[in-house]
Amino acid sequence: MADDWKYAVEDLEDDGDESADGARATDVFGEDEPGDLEPGSPSFENVVFVLLGVAIALVVVLGI
């Protein structure tokens, strides 16, 4: 288990030549911009969960 590596050392080495091999920045979020929050999407559920947590925390802290 300890010998299982996710990345090779060669992947992490920087040879200093940015123009070689068509190097470019990696777009973490993909080519498209983030879309709207739609009901049923994981992003929408996360927003609802966070807002519910904040509301409960306010009730507990403020004692309303």
PyMOL Python script that loads the backbone (N, CA, C, O; Angstrom):
from pymol import cmd

cmd.read_pdbstr("""\
ATOM      1  N   MET A   1       0.821  -1.191   0.000  1.00  0.00           N
ATOM      2  CA  MET A   1       0.000   0.000   0.000  1.00  0.00           C
ATOM      3  C   MET A   1       0.868   1.259   0.000  1.00  0.00           C
ATOM      4  O   MET A   1       0.566   2.225  -0.701  1.00  0.00           O
ATOM      5  N   ALA A   2       1.941   1.245   0.783  1.00  0.00           N
ATOM      6  CA  ALA A   2       2.806   2.414   0.840  1.00  0.00           C
ATOM      7  C   ALA A   2       3.556   2.627  -0.469  1.00  0.00           C
ATOM      8  O   ALA A   2       4.021   3.733  -0.744  1.00  0.00           O
ATOM      9  N   ASP A   3       3.677   1.576  -1.277  1.00  0.00           N
ATOM     10  CA  ASP A   3       4.406   1.690  -2.540  1.00  0.00           C
ATOM     11  C   ASP A   3       3.525   2.151  -3.687  1.00  0.00           C
ATOM     12  O   ASP A   3       4.027   2.378  -4.788  1.00  0.00           O
ATOM     13  N   ASP A   4       2.241   2.295  -3.463  1.00  0.00           N
ATOM     14  CA  ASP A   4       1.336   2.749  -4.519  1.00  0.00           C
ATOM     15  C   ASP A   4       1.417   4.269  -4.620  1.00  0.00           C
ATOM     16  O   ASP A   4       1.087   4.986  -3.675  1.00  0.00           O
ATOM     17  N   TRP A   5       1.859   4.746  -5.779  1.00  0.00           N
ATOM     18  CA  TRP A   5       1.981   6.178  -6.005  1.00  0.00           C
ATOM     19  C   TRP A   5       0.937   6.614  -7.003  1.00  0.00           C
ATOM     20  O   TRP A   5       0.686   5.931  -7.996  1.00  0.00           O
ATOM     21  N   LYS A   6       0.338   7.739  -6.741  1.00  0.00           N
ATOM     22  CA  LYS A   6      -0.670   8.257  -7.649  1.00  0.00           C
ATOM     23  C   LYS A   6      -0.020   8.944  -8.842  1.00  0.00           C
ATOM     24  O   LYS A   6      -0.565   8.910  -9.945  1.00  0.00           O
ATOM     25  N   TYR A   7       1.138   9.566  -8.637  1.00  0.00           N
ATOM     26  CA  TYR A   7       1.833  10.295  -9.692  1.00  0.00           C
ATOM     27  C   TYR A   7       3.273   9.810  -9.775  1.00  0.00           C
ATOM     28  O   TYR A   7       3.864   9.409  -8.773  1.00  0.00           O
ATOM     29  N   ALA A   8       3.821   9.850 -10.961  1.00  0.00           N
ATOM     30  CA  ALA A   8       5.230   9.533 -11.145  1.00  0.00           C
ATOM     31  C   ALA A   8       6.058  10.784 -10.875  1.00  0.00           C
ATOM     32  O   ALA A   8       5.573  11.902 -11.045  1.00  0.00           O
ATOM     33  N   VAL A   9       7.290  10.597 -10.458  1.00  0.00           N
ATOM     34  CA  VAL A   9       8.172  11.724 -10.177  1.00  0.00           C
ATOM     35  C   VAL A   9       8.368  12.560 -11.431  1.00  0.00           C
ATOM     36  O   VAL A   9       8.483  13.783 -11.348  1.00  0.00           O
ATOM     37  N   GLU A  10       8.406  11.919 -12.589  1.00  0.00           N
ATOM     38  CA  GLU A  10       8.590  12.638 -13.849  1.00  0.00           C
ATOM     39  C   GLU A  10       7.455  13.626 -14.101  1.00  0.00           C
ATOM     40  O   GLU A  10       7.663  14.653 -14.748  1.00  0.00           O
ATOM     41  N   ASP A  11       6.270  13.332 -13.602  1.00  0.00           N
ATOM     42  CA  ASP A  11       5.134  14.237 -13.781  1.00  0.00           C
ATOM     43  C   ASP A  11       5.310  15.529 -12.987  1.00  0.00           C
ATOM     44  O   ASP A  11       4.753  16.564 -13.353  1.00  0.00           O
ATOM     45  N   LEU A  12       6.073  15.477 -11.915  1.00  0.00           N
ATOM     46  CA  LEU A  12       6.211  16.624 -11.028  1.00  0.00           C
ATOM     47  C   LEU A  12       7.474  17.430 -11.282  1.00  0.00           C
ATOM     48  O   LEU A  12       7.613  18.539 -10.768  1.00  0.00           O
ATOM     49  N   GLU A  13       8.401  16.884 -12.072  1.00  0.00           N
ATOM     50  CA  GLU A  13       9.652  17.584 -12.326  1.00  0.00           C
ATOM     51  C   GLU A  13       9.419  18.765 -13.258  1.00  0.00           C
ATOM     52  O   GLU A  13       8.626  18.687 -14.197  1.00  0.00           O
ATOM     53  N   ASP A  14      10.120  19.855 -12.985  1.00  0.00           N
ATOM     54  CA  ASP A  14      10.027  21.058 -13.810  1.00  0.00           C
ATOM     55  C   ASP A  14      11.349  21.237 -14.532  1.00  0.00           C
ATOM     56  O   ASP A  14      12.377  21.490 -13.904  1.00  0.00           O
ATOM     57  N   ASP A  15      11.323  21.105 -15.858  1.00  0.00           N
ATOM     58  CA  ASP A  15      12.559  21.238 -16.617  1.00  0.00           C
ATOM     59  C   ASP A  15      12.844  22.687 -16.996  1.00  0.00           C
ATOM     60  O   ASP A  15      13.886  22.967 -17.589  1.00  0.00           O
ATOM     61  N   GLY A  16      11.945  23.617 -16.668  1.00  0.00           N
ATOM     62  CA  GLY A  16      12.169  25.025 -16.915  1.00  0.00           C
ATOM     63  C   GLY A  16      11.790  25.487 -18.300  1.00  0.00           C
ATOM     64  O   GLY A  16      11.847  26.688 -18.566  1.00  0.00           O
ATOM     65  N   ASP A  17      11.407  24.603 -19.191  1.00  0.00           N
ATOM     66  CA  ASP A  17      11.050  24.970 -20.560  1.00  0.00           C
ATOM     67  C   ASP A  17       9.534  24.937 -20.690  1.00  0.00           C
ATOM     68  O   ASP A  17       8.951  23.890 -20.971  1.00  0.00           O
ATOM     69  N   GLU A  18       8.904  26.082 -20.487  1.00  0.00           N
ATOM     70  CA  GLU A  18       7.443  26.159 -20.511  1.00  0.00           C
ATOM     71  C   GLU A  18       6.870  26.018 -21.912  1.00  0.00           C
ATOM     72  O   GLU A  18       5.718  25.612 -22.066  1.00  0.00           O
ATOM     73  N   SER A  19       7.650  26.344 -22.937  1.00  0.00           N
ATOM     74  CA  SER A  19       7.122  26.307 -24.298  1.00  0.00           C
ATOM     75  C   SER A  19       7.135  24.905 -24.889  1.00  0.00           C
ATOM     76  O   SER A  19       6.492  24.667 -25.910  1.00  0.00           O
ATOM     77  N   ALA A  20       7.841  23.988 -24.280  1.00  0.00           N
ATOM     78  CA  ALA A  20       7.939  22.634 -24.823  1.00  0.00           C
ATOM     79  C   ALA A  20       6.650  21.865 -24.577  1.00  0.00           C
ATOM     80  O   ALA A  20       5.970  22.066 -23.570  1.00  0.00           O
ATOM     81  N   ASP A  21       6.330  20.991 -25.502  1.00  0.00           N
ATOM     82  CA  ASP A  21       5.177  20.092 -25.389  1.00  0.00           C
ATOM     83  C   ASP A  21       3.854  20.833 -25.272  1.00  0.00           C
ATOM     84  O   ASP A  21       2.886  20.265 -24.766  1.00  0.00           O
ATOM     85  N   GLY A  22       3.780  22.061 -25.713  1.00  0.00           N
ATOM     86  CA  GLY A  22       2.525  22.807 -25.664  1.00  0.00           C
ATOM     87  C   GLY A  22       2.007  22.973 -24.254  1.00  0.00           C
ATOM     88  O   GLY A  22       0.803  22.867 -24.024  1.00  0.00           O
ATOM     89  N   ALA A  23       2.891  23.230 -23.305  1.00  0.00           N
ATOM     90  CA  ALA A  23       2.498  23.345 -21.904  1.00  0.00           C
ATOM     91  C   ALA A  23       1.520  24.500 -21.731  1.00  0.00           C
ATOM     92  O   ALA A  23       1.708  25.584 -22.284  1.00  0.00           O
ATOM     93  N   ARG A  24       0.478  24.245 -20.954  1.00  0.00           N
ATOM     94  CA  ARG A  24      -0.495  25.283 -20.651  1.00  0.00           C
ATOM     95  C   ARG A  24      -1.101  24.988 -19.296  1.00  0.00           C
ATOM     96  O   ARG A  24      -0.997  23.875 -18.780  1.00  0.00           O
ATOM     97  N   ALA A  25      -1.727  25.988 -18.733  1.00  0.00           N
ATOM     98  CA  ALA A  25      -2.336  25.824 -17.419  1.00  0.00           C
ATOM     99  C   ALA A  25      -3.515  24.870 -17.506  1.00  0.00           C
ATOM    100  O   ALA A  25      -4.212  24.814 -18.519  1.00  0.00           O
ATOM    101  N   THR A  26      -3.727  24.131 -16.445  1.00  0.00           N
ATOM    102  CA  THR A  26      -4.845  23.199 -16.388  1.00  0.00           C
ATOM    103  C   THR A  26      -6.068  23.914 -15.836  1.00  0.00           C
ATOM    104  O   THR A  26      -5.999  24.568 -14.795  1.00  0.00           O
ATOM    105  N   ASP A  27      -7.177  23.788 -16.531  1.00  0.00           N
ATOM    106  CA  ASP A  27      -8.430  24.375 -16.076  1.00  0.00           C
ATOM    107  C   ASP A  27      -9.105  23.371 -15.150  1.00  0.00           C
ATOM    108  O   ASP A  27      -9.633  22.356 -15.604  1.00  0.00           O
ATOM    109  N   VAL A  28      -9.085  23.656 -13.863  1.00  0.00           N
ATOM    110  CA  VAL A  28      -9.597  22.722 -12.874  1.00  0.00           C
ATOM    111  C   VAL A  28     -11.095  22.496 -13.039  1.00  0.00           C
ATOM    112  O   VAL A  28     -11.580  21.388 -12.806  1.00  0.00           O
ATOM    113  N   PHE A  29     -11.827  23.520 -13.432  1.00  0.00           N
ATOM    114  CA  PHE A  29     -13.271  23.423 -13.516  1.00  0.00           C
ATOM    115  C   PHE A  29     -13.757  22.996 -14.894  1.00  0.00           C
ATOM    116  O   PHE A  29     -14.965  22.957 -15.128  1.00  0.00           O
ATOM    117  N   GLY A  30     -12.865  22.681 -15.799  1.00  0.00           N
ATOM    118  CA  GLY A  30     -13.274  22.273 -17.138  1.00  0.00           C
ATOM    119  C   GLY A  30     -13.347  23.463 -18.067  1.00  0.00           C
ATOM    120  O   GLY A  30     -13.068  24.598 -17.679  1.00  0.00           O
ATOM    121  N   GLU A  31     -13.720  23.188 -19.284  1.00  0.00           N
ATOM    122  CA  GLU A  31     -13.766  24.236 -20.302  1.00  0.00           C
ATOM    123  C   GLU A  31     -14.920  25.204 -20.076  1.00  0.00           C
ATOM    124  O   GLU A  31     -14.801  26.390 -20.380  1.00  0.00           O
ATOM    125  N   ASP A  32     -16.023  24.715 -19.550  1.00  0.00           N
ATOM    126  CA  ASP A  32     -17.202  25.555 -19.346  1.00  0.00           C
ATOM    127  C   ASP A  32     -17.111  26.277 -18.012  1.00  0.00           C
ATOM    128  O   ASP A  32     -16.471  25.810 -17.070  1.00  0.00           O
ATOM    129  N   GLU A  33     -17.762  27.416 -17.959  1.00  0.00           N
ATOM    130  CA  GLU A  33     -17.871  28.125 -16.693  1.00  0.00           C
ATOM    131  C   GLU A  33     -18.927  27.428 -15.843  1.00  0.00           C
ATOM    132  O   GLU A  33     -19.803  26.748 -16.377  1.00  0.00           O
ATOM    133  N   PRO A  34     -18.850  27.593 -14.517  1.00  0.00           N
ATOM    134  CA  PRO A  34     -19.862  26.965 -13.667  1.00  0.00           C
ATOM    135  C   PRO A  34     -21.264  27.420 -14.060  1.00  0.00           C
ATOM    136  O   PRO A  34     -21.496  28.603 -14.309  1.00  0.00           O
ATOM    137  N   GLY A  35     -22.181  26.483 -14.111  1.00  0.00           N
ATOM    138  CA  GLY A  35     -23.544  26.800 -14.516  1.00  0.00           C
ATOM    139  C   GLY A  35     -24.381  27.321 -13.371  1.00  0.00           C
ATOM    140  O   GLY A  35     -23.898  27.507 -12.254  1.00  0.00           O
ATOM    141  N   ASP A  36     -25.635  27.552 -13.669  1.00  0.00           N
ATOM    142  CA  ASP A  36     -26.559  28.023 -12.648  1.00  0.00           C
ATOM    143  C   ASP A  36     -26.859  26.898 -11.667  1.00  0.00           C
ATOM    144  O   ASP A  36     -26.739  25.717 -11.995  1.00  0.00           O
ATOM    145  N   LEU A  37     -27.250  27.287 -10.460  1.00  0.00           N
ATOM    146  CA  LEU A  37     -27.667  26.299  -9.475  1.00  0.00           C
ATOM    147  C   LEU A  37     -29.082  25.852  -9.807  1.00  0.00           C
ATOM    148  O   LEU A  37     -30.020  26.649  -9.818  1.00  0.00           O
ATOM    149  N   GLU A  38     -29.213  24.571 -10.075  1.00  0.00           N
ATOM    150  CA  GLU A  38     -30.521  24.027 -10.414  1.00  0.00           C
ATOM    151  C   GLU A  38     -30.968  23.079  -9.312  1.00  0.00           C
ATOM    152  O   GLU A  38     -30.141  22.368  -8.742  1.00  0.00           O
ATOM    153  N   PRO A  39     -32.266  23.054  -8.998  1.00  0.00           N
ATOM    154  CA  PRO A  39     -32.756  22.122  -7.983  1.00  0.00           C
ATOM    155  C   PRO A  39     -32.391  20.690  -8.351  1.00  0.00           C
ATOM    156  O   PRO A  39     -32.547  20.274  -9.499  1.00  0.00           O
ATOM    157  N   GLY A  40     -31.907  19.944  -7.371  1.00  0.00           N
ATOM    158  CA  GLY A  40     -31.516  18.558  -7.597  1.00  0.00           C
ATOM    159  C   GLY A  40     -30.044  18.391  -7.908  1.00  0.00           C
ATOM    160  O   GLY A  40     -29.534  17.271  -7.876  1.00  0.00           O
ATOM    161  N   SER A  41     -29.344  19.478  -8.209  1.00  0.00           N
ATOM    162  CA  SER A  41     -27.915  19.366  -8.497  1.00  0.00           C
ATOM    163  C   SER A  41     -27.150  19.326  -7.175  1.00  0.00           C
ATOM    164  O   SER A  41     -27.611  19.876  -6.175  1.00  0.00           O
ATOM    165  N   PRO A  42     -25.995  18.684  -7.165  1.00  0.00           N
ATOM    166  CA  PRO A  42     -25.211  18.627  -5.922  1.00  0.00           C
ATOM    167  C   PRO A  42     -24.837  20.011  -5.401  1.00  0.00           C
ATOM    168  O   PRO A  42     -24.781  20.213  -4.188  1.00  0.00           O
ATOM    169  N   SER A  43     -24.584  20.958  -6.285  1.00  0.00           N
ATOM    170  CA  SER A  43     -24.232  22.306  -5.838  1.00  0.00           C
ATOM    171  C   SER A  43     -25.405  22.955  -5.116  1.00  0.00           C
ATOM    172  O   SER A  43     -25.219  23.616  -4.094  1.00  0.00           O
ATOM    173  N   PHE A  44     -26.604  22.771  -5.639  1.00  0.00           N
ATOM    174  CA  PHE A  44     -27.794  23.338  -5.007  1.00  0.00           C
ATOM    175  C   PHE A  44     -27.998  22.716  -3.630  1.00  0.00           C
ATOM    176  O   PHE A  44     -28.304  23.417  -2.666  1.00  0.00           O
ATOM    177  N   GLU A  45     -27.825  21.395  -3.542  1.00  0.00           N
ATOM    178  CA  GLU A  45     -27.995  20.720  -2.259  1.00  0.00           C
ATOM    179  C   GLU A  45     -26.955  21.199  -1.252  1.00  0.00           C
ATOM    180  O   GLU A  45     -27.262  21.343  -0.068  1.00  0.00           O
ATOM    181  N   ASN A  46     -25.736  21.446  -1.704  1.00  0.00           N
ATOM    182  CA  ASN A  46     -24.697  21.951  -0.804  1.00  0.00           C
ATOM    183  C   ASN A  46     -25.046  23.343  -0.295  1.00  0.00           C
ATOM    184  O   ASN A  46     -24.849  23.641   0.884  1.00  0.00           O
ATOM    185  N   VAL A  47     -25.556  24.189  -1.166  1.00  0.00           N
ATOM    186  CA  VAL A  47     -25.939  25.544  -0.762  1.00  0.00           C
ATOM    187  C   VAL A  47     -27.059  25.485   0.268  1.00  0.00           C
ATOM    188  O   VAL A  47     -27.018  26.197   1.271  1.00  0.00           O
ATOM    189  N   VAL A  48     -28.046  24.651   0.029  1.00  0.00           N
ATOM    190  CA  VAL A  48     -29.167  24.522   0.970  1.00  0.00           C
ATOM    191  C   VAL A  48     -28.664  24.003   2.313  1.00  0.00           C
ATOM    192  O   VAL A  48     -29.074  24.499   3.363  1.00  0.00           O
ATOM    193  N   PHE A  49     -27.780  23.010   2.285  1.00  0.00           N
ATOM    194  CA  PHE A  49     -27.241  22.440   3.517  1.00  0.00           C
ATOM    195  C   PHE A  49     -26.451  23.485   4.306  1.00  0.00           C
ATOM    196  O   PHE A  49     -26.591  23.569   5.526  1.00  0.00           O
ATOM    197  N   VAL A  50     -25.634  24.272   3.633  1.00  0.00           N
ATOM    198  CA  VAL A  50     -24.842  25.300   4.310  1.00  0.00           C
ATOM    199  C   VAL A  50     -25.750  26.374   4.896  1.00  0.00           C
ATOM    200  O   VAL A  50     -25.550  26.794   6.036  1.00  0.00           O
ATOM    201  N   LEU A  51     -26.741  26.821   4.140  1.00  0.00           N
ATOM    202  CA  LEU A  51     -27.659  27.843   4.651  1.00  0.00           C
ATOM    203  C   LEU A  51     -28.449  27.330   5.849  1.00  0.00           C
ATOM    204  O   LEU A  51     -28.682  28.076   6.800  1.00  0.00           O
ATOM    205  N   LEU A  52     -28.860  26.077   5.814  1.00  0.00           N
ATOM    206  CA  LEU A  52     -29.563  25.487   6.946  1.00  0.00           C
ATOM    207  C   LEU A  52     -28.647  25.426   8.168  1.00  0.00           C
ATOM    208  O   LEU A  52     -29.081  25.715   9.283  1.00  0.00           O
ATOM    209  N   GLY A  53     -27.401  25.056   7.966  1.00  0.00           N
ATOM    210  CA  GLY A  53     -26.437  25.008   9.066  1.00  0.00           C
ATOM    211  C   GLY A  53     -26.188  26.373   9.674  1.00  0.00           C
ATOM    212  O   GLY A  53     -26.094  26.507  10.894  1.00  0.00           O
ATOM    213  N   VAL A  54     -26.080  27.383   8.831  1.00  0.00           N
ATOM    214  CA  VAL A  54     -25.880  28.750   9.327  1.00  0.00           C
ATOM    215  C   VAL A  54     -27.102  29.208  10.110  1.00  0.00           C
ATOM    216  O   VAL A  54     -26.961  29.845  11.154  1.00  0.00           O
ATOM    217  N   ALA A  55     -28.290  28.896   9.626  1.00  0.00           N
ATOM    218  CA  ALA A  55     -29.512  29.289  10.330  1.00  0.00           C
ATOM    219  C   ALA A  55     -29.594  28.617  11.699  1.00  0.00           C
ATOM    220  O   ALA A  55     -29.949  29.262  12.686  1.00  0.00           O
ATOM    221  N   ILE A  56     -29.272  27.338  11.762  1.00  0.00           N
ATOM    222  CA  ILE A  56     -29.304  26.624  13.047  1.00  0.00           C
ATOM    223  C   ILE A  56     -28.254  27.202  13.994  1.00  0.00           C
ATOM    224  O   ILE A  56     -28.517  27.367  15.186  1.00  0.00           O
ATOM    225  N   ALA A  57     -27.071  27.509  13.473  1.00  0.00           N
ATOM    226  CA  ALA A  57     -26.017  28.087  14.312  1.00  0.00           C
ATOM    227  C   ALA A  57     -26.443  29.441  14.868  1.00  0.00           C
ATOM    228  O   ALA A  57     -26.175  29.744  16.030  1.00  0.00           O
ATOM    229  N   LEU A  58     -27.103  30.254  14.052  1.00  0.00           N
ATOM    230  CA  LEU A  58     -27.578  31.547  14.535  1.00  0.00           C
ATOM    231  C   LEU A  58     -28.627  31.382  15.624  1.00  0.00           C
ATOM    232  O   LEU A  58     -28.626  32.127  16.604  1.00  0.00           O
ATOM    233  N   VAL A  59     -29.514  30.422  15.461  1.00  0.00           N
ATOM    234  CA  VAL A  59     -30.542  30.179  16.481  1.00  0.00           C
ATOM    235  C   VAL A  59     -29.890  29.748  17.785  1.00  0.00           C
ATOM    236  O   VAL A  59     -30.287  30.204  18.858  1.00  0.00           O
ATOM    237  N   VAL A  60     -28.897  28.877  17.702  1.00  0.00           N
ATOM    238  CA  VAL A  60     -28.233  28.394  18.916  1.00  0.00           C
ATOM    239  C   VAL A  60     -27.442  29.517  19.583  1.00  0.00           C
ATOM    240  O   VAL A  60     -27.516  29.688  20.800  1.00  0.00           O
ATOM    241  N   VAL A  61     -26.697  30.272  18.806  1.00  0.00           N
ATOM    242  CA  VAL A  61     -25.839  31.315  19.374  1.00  0.00           C
ATOM    243  C   VAL A  61     -26.657  32.481  19.907  1.00  0.00           C
ATOM    244  O   VAL A  61     -26.388  32.975  21.002  1.00  0.00           O
ATOM    245  N   LEU A  62     -27.641  32.921  19.157  1.00  0.00           N
ATOM    246  CA  LEU A  62     -28.426  34.082  19.567  1.00  0.00           C
ATOM    247  C   LEU A  62     -29.571  33.725  20.504  1.00  0.00           C
ATOM    248  O   LEU A  62     -30.130  34.606  21.157  1.00  0.00           O
ATOM    249  N   GLY A  63     -29.925  32.453  20.580  1.00  0.00           N
ATOM    250  CA  GLY A  63     -30.986  32.023  21.479  1.00  0.00           C
ATOM    251  C   GLY A  63     -32.342  32.578  21.121  1.00  0.00           C
ATOM    252  O   GLY A  63     -33.138  32.898  22.003  1.00  0.00           O
ATOM    253  N   ILE A  64     -32.611  32.697  19.846  1.00  0.00           N
ATOM    254  CA  ILE A  64     -33.890  33.263  19.387  1.00  0.00           C
ATOM    255  C   ILE A  64     -35.013  32.291  19.661  1.00  0.00           C
ATOM    256  O   ILE A  64     -36.169  32.580  19.349  1.00  0.00           O
TER     257      ILE A  64
END
""", "prot")
cmd.dss("prot")
cmd.show_as("cartoon", "prot")
cmd.util.cbc("prot")
cmd.orient("prot")
